[in-house]
Amino acid sequence: MGYIRPTRLTDAFDALDAGASVIAGGTDWFPARGDRIAPGPMLDVTSLAECRGIAQTLDGWRIGAAVTWSDVIRAKLPSAFDALKAAAREVGSVQIQNVATLVGNICNASPAADGVPPLLALGAEVEVQARAGERRVPLADFITGPRKTTLSAGELVTALHIPNVPEGAVSAFQKLGARRYLVISVAMVAIQLRPTPTGWKDVRIAVGACGPVASRLSALEQRLTGTTAAPRVTASDLVPLSPISDIRGSDGYRLDTVATMIERMLADLS
Ligand SMILES: Cc1cc2nc3c(=O)[nH]c(=O)nc-3n(C[C@H](O)[C@H](O)[C@H](O)COP(=O)(O)OP(=O)(O)OC[C@H]3O[C@@H](n4cnc5c(N)ncnc54)[C@H](O)[C@@H]3O)c2cc1C
């Protein structure tokens, strides 16, 4: 077992070719190993220049793959990022937030990853690099199932891109767990919208832990566009959610919870 922390992408690709496993904060990767010895060297991406920092670009924001939840909490960002900041404060504990990354959260692709709903609401895209070049994938297409992404051998994620957010957009995030802190979500909701004199515009609602992957609620987003009052959320608004029943809650409990969370969050945003 070896540990490599390169500063140049070419050295990272050499490590991937040699069978290295990518880590950032290691807060998902190490617990997943349990007692097993790592299968090969570890490639720590946090010193790669391409993975550092949060920067405003011409078309939005670039969040490097080494950016931690604490970095997001401290960053000066528009109010459309409030949901992402709220999610950051809910991830584990301060110690976890100080080392764990947003990109590690999405690459781990847990259905209960708290970062995914707010990033879906922000319309995030994933910057993937390989020796052959770069590709960008919408986050909604990047995560394909529980613990599954479109990443291939020889590829790593270097950043997230958030397109310019609509002027005046506001957002919120709520997570329900069995206790207040250090808890896996039963369900979580991120909402982004832009209040205008003629009603809400650019409405985006994303829900996590209620299906194999987090999803946007397109029908409800359309129903809310141009309105101003929080409606009663019905079953048809919650398509395509398909929660499982497990030790944390039944499928019906999860759907009821999500409906109530959305109604309350919309009332707060009104
Ligand atoms: C005590 C504890 C509490 C937690 N609480 C929460 C919680 O409340 N909510 C929540 O969502 N999560 C929680 N987690 C899970 C974890 O902390 C987060 O998912 C975190 O954001 C993962 O980031 P990381 O940098 O540590 O990822 P790592 O563990 O380093 O990596 C995770 C996965 O992503 C891959 N990866 C990482 N970076 C890249 C990259 N740049 N390119 C390609 N692949 C990459 C790794 O190979 C690995 O498969 C908790 C974990 C612990 C240990």
The ligand as an SDF file (V2000), in Angstrom:
LIG
                    3D

 53 58  0  0  0  0  0  0  0  0999 V2000
  -18.7380   10.2790   11.0120 C   0  0  0  0  0  0  0  0  0  0  0  0
  -19.2130   10.5630    9.6000 C   0  0  0  0  0  0  0  0  0  0  0  0
  -20.3550   11.3210    9.4180 C   0  0  0  0  0  0  0  0  0  0  0  0
  -20.8100   11.5910    8.1180 C   0  0  0  0  0  0  0  0  0  0  0  0
  -21.9420   12.3490    7.9790 N   0  0  0  0  0  0  0  0  0  0  0  0
  -22.4000   12.6130    6.7330 C   0  0  0  0  0  0  0  0  0  0  0  0
  -23.5990   13.3760    6.5470 C   0  0  0  0  0  0  0  0  0  0  0  0
  -24.2090   13.8530    7.5010 O   0  0  0  0  0  0  0  0  0  0  0  0
  -24.0220   13.5870    5.2830 N   0  0  0  0  0  0  0  0  0  0  0  0
  -23.3520   13.0990    4.1840 C   0  0  0  0  0  0  0  0  0  0  0  0
  -23.7870   13.3220    3.0470 O   0  0  0  0  0  0  0  0  0  0  0  0
  -22.2270   12.3770    4.3310 N   0  0  0  0  0  0  0  0  0  0  0  0
  -21.7390   12.1150    5.5530 C   0  0  0  0  0  0  0  0  0  0  0  0
  -20.6000   11.3700    5.7210 N   0  0  0  0  0  0  0  0  0  0  0  0
  -19.9320   10.8450    4.5290 C   0  0  0  0  0  0  0  0  0  0  0  0
  -18.7530   11.7030    4.0210 C   0  0  0  0  0  0  0  0  0  0  0  0
  -18.1730   12.4670    5.0330 O   0  0  0  0  0  0  0  0  0  0  0  0
  -19.1620   12.6490    2.8720 C   0  0  0  0  0  0  0  0  0  0  0  0
  -19.7780   11.9420    1.8340 O   0  0  0  0  0  0  0  0  0  0  0  0
  -17.9650   13.4330    2.3490 C   0  0  0  0  0  0  0  0  0  0  0  0
  -18.3960   14.5680    1.6310 O   0  0  0  0  0  0  0  0  0  0  0  0
  -17.0380   12.5900    1.4680 C   0  0  0  0  0  0  0  0  0  0  0  0
  -15.9420   13.4040    1.0760 O   0  0  0  0  0  0  0  0  0  0  0  0
  -14.4370   12.8890    1.1560 P   0  0  0  0  0  0  0  0  0  0  0  0
  -13.5920   13.9750    0.5680 O   0  0  0  0  0  0  0  0  0  0  0  0
  -14.0780   12.4550    2.5280 O   0  0  0  0  0  0  0  0  0  0  0  0
  -14.5100   11.6390    0.1750 O   0  0  0  0  0  0  0  0  0  0  0  0
  -13.5360   10.3760    0.1160 P   0  0  0  0  0  0  0  0  0  0  0  0
  -13.8460    9.4350    1.2240 O   0  0  0  0  0  0  0  0  0  0  0  0
  -12.1210   10.8210   -0.0280 O   0  0  0  0  0  0  0  0  0  0  0  0
  -14.0130    9.7500   -1.2720 O   0  0  0  0  0  0  0  0  0  0  0  0
  -15.3140    9.2370   -1.4190 C   0  0  0  0  0  0  0  0  0  0  0  0
  -15.4310    8.5130   -2.7690 C   0  0  0  0  0  0  0  0  0  0  0  0
  -15.2660    9.4410   -3.8180 O   0  0  0  0  0  0  0  0  0  0  0  0
  -14.1280    9.1190   -4.6270 C   0  0  0  0  0  0  0  0  0  0  0  0
  -13.4830   10.3960   -4.9320 N   0  0  0  0  0  0  0  0  0  0  0  0
  -13.1790   11.4010   -4.0590 C   0  0  0  0  0  0  0  0  0  0  0  0
  -12.6740   12.4420   -4.7170 N   0  0  0  0  0  0  0  0  0  0  0  0
  -12.6530   12.1000   -6.0250 C   0  0  0  0  0  0  0  0  0  0  0  0
  -12.2380   12.7770   -7.2060 C   0  0  0  0  0  0  0  0  0  0  0  0
  -11.7430   14.0140   -7.1750 N   0  0  0  0  0  0  0  0  0  0  0  0
  -12.3490   12.1310   -8.3980 N   0  0  0  0  0  0  0  0  0  0  0  0
  -12.8650   10.8720   -8.4430 C   0  0  0  0  0  0  0  0  0  0  0  0
  -13.2680   10.1790   -7.3680 N   0  0  0  0  0  0  0  0  0  0  0  0
  -13.1750   10.7990   -6.1600 C   0  0  0  0  0  0  0  0  0  0  0  0
  -13.2770    8.1710   -3.8010 C   0  0  0  0  0  0  0  0  0  0  0  0
  -12.5470    7.2810   -4.6140 O   0  0  0  0  0  0  0  0  0  0  0  0
  -14.3450    7.4590   -2.9750 C   0  0  0  0  0  0  0  0  0  0  0  0
  -14.9050    6.4130   -3.7320 O   0  0  0  0  0  0  0  0  0  0  0  0
  -20.0940   11.0930    7.0050 C   0  0  0  0  0  0  0  0  0  0  0  0
  -18.9380   10.3180    7.1930 C   0  0  0  0  0  0  0  0  0  0  0  0
  -18.5040   10.0610    8.4840 C   0  0  0  0  0  0  0  0  0  0  0  0
  -17.2390    9.2430    8.6710 C   0  0  0  0  0  0  0  0  0  0  0  0
  1  2  1  0
  2  3  1  0
  2 52  2  0
  3  4  2  0
  4  5  1  0
  4 50  1  0
  5  6  2  0
  6  7  1  0
  6 13  1  0
  7  8  2  0
  7  9  1  0
  9 10  1  0
 10 11  2  0
 10 12  1  0
 12 13  2  0
 13 14  1  0
 14 15  1  0
 14 50  1  0
 15 16  1  0
 16 17  1  0
 16 18  1  0
 18 19  1  0
 18 20  1  0
 20 21  1  0
 20 22  1  0
 22 23  1  0
 23 24  1  0
 24 25  2  0
 24 26  1  0
 24 27  1  0
 27 28  1  0
 28 29  2  0
 28 30  1  0
 28 31  1  0
 31 32  1  0
 32 33  1  0
 33 34  1  0
 33 48  1  0
 34 35  1  0
 35 36  1  0
 35 46  1  0
 36 37  1  0
 36 45  1  0
 37 38  2  0
 38 39  1  0
 39 40  1  0
 39 45  2  0
 40 41  1  0
 40 42  2  0
 42 43  1  0
 43 44  2  0
 44 45  1  0
 46 47  1  0
 46 48  1  0
 48 49  1  0
 50 51  2  0
 51 52  1  0
 52 53  1  0
M  END
$$$$
